[in-house]
């Protein structure tokens, strides 16, 4: 055995299909493209949303609504949650970092404190926004409110 008589393993090499090289090859005529239609033509590329000529869904359905680009998304946290956090972690100041550490929010989220539940702890609360009721409840309990 030497370099002059090396051969690949039996069945490992296949000859490629020579499409469109006459009827004798068995792959002439329509050249594996079927009969007629856009897909059989040269230069065909399907446009996004094309549905074979029927009115596409994005043109059949009406537009509605709009997306306000100035909207600010807040993560809502209730006053009762602050009360629980103050009791379990024994905190007097609840700021954004305390809420991140407790796992209520992620770093990039804005926080709004809402007035659901009751609060008795005297807390200094820092957040991006407060509802009127939540602000009144925190101040009534002897705490302070700091808007960021």
Secondary structure, 3 states (H helix, E strand, C coil): CCHHHCCCCCCCCCCCCCCCCCHHHCCCCCCCCCCCCHHHCCCCCCCCCCCCCCCCHHHHCCCCCCCCCCCCCEEEEEHHHHHHHHHHHCCCEECHHHHHHHCCCCCCCEEEEECCCCCCCCCEEEECEECHHHHHHHHHCCCEEEEC
